[in-house]
């Protein structure tokens, strides 16, 4: 199997804890970072201040911050401000608002203004196709497909992600993100089909040290864990 060093895919750290973000950012295998309002809602009271604080320390890797309005006019205003915070900033725009209204006209408008976008919450090939058509081919962007959430519905995300890879070939500056992975294996699956980026939470990143680990040893480690925990619990029959 491939080592982490042999992977072509770029690994983006996904999270909103300042300490973790700054620690992970320094790792050589981390190529960028992403956040979202759900991750940021715990303990963050000033969105602008938090983002600018992070950007004062992270300037040389792409980082995505999301708009949080449900109205497209306000989304546009927020997107323009977020984009002004740094050259490495990508603005996350949801593929629709909560009323199922596609954000395609807004994507077209922002792309024309050279805003670097990360279009998020995508889960169908139709959405991928429409988003790619709306993006400015001369501006860097990310198309974020939530493969993990697709898998949560019992569907295999691999065929769709492979199709999305092909769809993005008409937009050379747009990169496909395998979003919301559920296990470390997803990194290798995404790499195998030619996906350019995968966003990974710290819980999964911690498992990178297991890549290539001897399975006999891992089996023994598991037996030792069960024994240690049963002794600690003072179980008896």
BELNOR-V189848 format. One record per residue. N is the residue number from 1. RES is the residue in one letter. SS is DSSP state (helix for helix, strand for strand, loop for the rest). OMEGA is omega as a letter, one per 20 degrees, with the letter a starting at -180 (* if undefined). NEAR is the number of other ideal C-beta (glycine too) atoms within 8 Angstrom. Layout:
{{N:RES:SS:OMEGA:NEAR} {N:RES:SS:OMEGA:NEAR}}
//
This chain:
{{1:X:loop:r:5} {2:X:loop:r:7} {3:X:loop:r:8} {4:X:helix:a:8} {5:X:helix:a:5} {6:X:helix:a:6} {7:X:loop:r:11} {8:X:loop:a:5} {9:X:loop:r:12} {10:X:strand:r:9} {11:X:strand:r:13} {12:X:strand:r:15} {13:X:strand:a:18} {14:X:strand:a:11} {15:X:loop:a:12} {16:X:loop:r:10} {17:X:loop:a:7} {18:X:helix:a:9} {19:X:helix:r:6} {20:X:helix:a:10} {21:X:helix:a:14} {22:X:helix:r:11} {23:X:helix:a:8} {24:X:helix:a:13} {25:X:helix:a:12} {26:X:loop:a:6} {27:X:loop:a:8} {28:X:loop:a:3} {29:X:loop:r:8} {30:X:strand:a:13} {31:X:strand:a:9} {32:X:strand:a:12} {33:X:strand:r:16} {34:X:strand:r:13} {35:X:loop:r:12} {36:X:loop:a:10} {37:X:helix:r:7} {38:X:helix:r:5} {39:X:helix:a:10} {40:X:helix:a:11} {41:X:loop:a:6} {42:X:loop:r:6} {43:X:loop:r:3} {44:X:loop:a:9} {45:X:loop:a:3} {46:X:loop:a:6} {47:X:helix:a:8} {48:X:helix:a:7} {49:X:helix:r:7} {50:X:helix:a:11} {51:X:helix:a:11} {52:X:helix:r:9} {53:X:helix:r:9} {54:X:helix:a:12} {55:X:helix:r:13} {56:X:loop:a:6} {57:X:loop:r:8} {58:X:loop:a:12} {59:X:loop:a:7} {60:X:loop:r:4} {61:X:loop:a:10} {62:X:strand:r:10} {63:X:strand:a:15} {64:X:strand:r:14} {65:X:strand:a:11} {66:X:strand:r:13} {67:X:loop:a:12} {68:X:loop:r:6} {69:X:loop:r:7} {70:X:loop:a:6} {71:X:loop:a:7} {72:X:helix:r:10} {73:X:helix:r:6} {74:X:helix:r:9} {75:X:helix:a:15} {76:X:helix:r:11} {77:X:helix:a:8} {78:X:helix:a:11} {79:X:helix:a:14} {80:X:helix:r:11} {81:X:helix:a:9} {82:X:helix:a:12} {83:X:helix:a:10} {84:X:loop:a:5} {85:X:loop:r:10} {86:X:loop:r:7} {87:X:loop:a:3} {88:X:loop:a:10} {89:X:strand:r:14} {90:X:strand:a:13} {91:X:strand:r:16} {92:X:strand:r:15} {93:X:strand:r:16} {94:X:strand:a:11} {95:X:loop:r:11} {96:X:strand:r:10} {97:X:loop:a:11} {98:X:loop:r:5} {99:X:loop:r:6} {100:X:loop:r:6} {101:X:loop:a:7} {102:X:strand:r:8} {103:X:loop:a:14} {104:X:helix:r:9} {105:X:helix:r:9} {106:X:helix:r:12} {107:X:helix:r:14} {108:X:helix:a:9} {109:X:helix:a:9} {110:X:helix:r:14} {111:X:helix:r:14} {112:X:helix:r:7} {113:X:loop:r:7} {114:X:loop:r:7} {115:X:loop:r:11} {116:X:loop:a:11} {117:X:strand:r:15} {118:X:strand:a:15} {119:X:strand:a:16} {120:X:strand:r:13} {121:X:strand:r:8} {122:X:strand:a:13} {123:X:loop:r:8} {124:X:loop:r:7} {125:X:helix:r:9} {126:X:helix:r:6} {127:X:helix:r:10} {128:X:helix:a:15} {129:X:helix:a:9} {130:X:helix:r:10} {131:X:helix:r:14} {132:X:helix:r:13} {133:X:helix:a:6} {134:X:helix:a:10} {135:X:loop:r:15} {136:X:loop:a:8} {137:X:loop:a:9} {138:X:loop:a:4} {139:X:loop:r:12} {140:X:loop:a:7} {141:X:strand:r:16} {142:X:strand:r:13} {143:X:strand:a:16} {144:X:strand:a:13} {145:X:strand:a:16} {146:X:loop:a:12} {147:X:helix:a:15} {148:X:helix:r:12} {149:X:helix:r:9} {150:X:helix:r:12} {151:X:helix:r:11} {152:X:helix:a:7} {153:X:loop:a:6} {154:X:loop:r:4} {155:X:loop:r:7} {156:X:loop:a:5} {157:X:loop:a:11} {158:X:helix:r:8} {159:X:helix:r:7} {160:X:helix:a:13} {161:X:helix:r:15} {162:X:helix:r:10} {163:X:helix:r:10} {164:X:helix:r:14} {165:X:helix:r:12} {166:X:helix:a:7} {167:X:helix:a:11} {168:X:helix:a:13} {169:X:helix:r:7} {170:X:helix:a:6} {171:X:loop:a:10} {172:X:loop:r:5} {173:X:loop:r:9} {174:X:strand:r:13} {175:X:strand:a:12} {176:X:strand:r:14} {177:X:strand:r:16} {178:X:strand:a:15} {179:X:loop:r:13} {180:X:loop:r:8} {181:X:loop:a:14} {182:X:loop:a:7} {183:X:loop:a:6} {184:X:loop:r:10} {185:X:helix:a:6} {186:X:helix:r:13} {187:X:helix:a:14} {188:X:helix:r:11} {189:X:helix:a:10} {190:X:helix:r:14} {191:X:helix:a:13} {192:X:helix:a:6} {193:X:loop:r:10} {194:X:loop:r:8} {195:X:loop:a:14} {196:X:loop:a:8} {197:X:strand:r:15} {198:X:strand:r:16} {199:X:strand:a:14} {200:X:strand:r:11} {201:X:loop:a:9} {202:X:helix:r:10} {203:X:helix:r:6} {204:X:helix:r:11} {205:X:helix:a:11} {206:X:helix:a:7} {207:X:helix:a:9} {208:X:helix:r:9} {209:X:helix:a:6} {210:X:helix:a:8} {211:X:loop:r:10} {212:X:loop:a:5} {213:X:loop:a:8} {214:X:loop:a:5} {215:X:helix:r:6} {216:X:helix:r:6} {217:X:helix:a:8} {218:X:helix:r:10} {219:X:helix:a:8} {220:X:helix:r:8} {221:X:helix:a:8} {222:X:helix:r:8} {223:X:helix:r:8} {224:X:helix:r:8} {225:X:helix:r:8} {226:X:helix:a:8} {227:X:helix:a:8} {228:X:helix:a:8} {229:X:helix:r:8} {230:X:helix:r:8} {231:X:helix:a:7} {232:X:helix:a:6} {233:X:helix:r:6} {234:X:loop:r:5} {235:X:loop:r:5} {236:X:loop:r:3} {237:X:loop:*:2}}
//
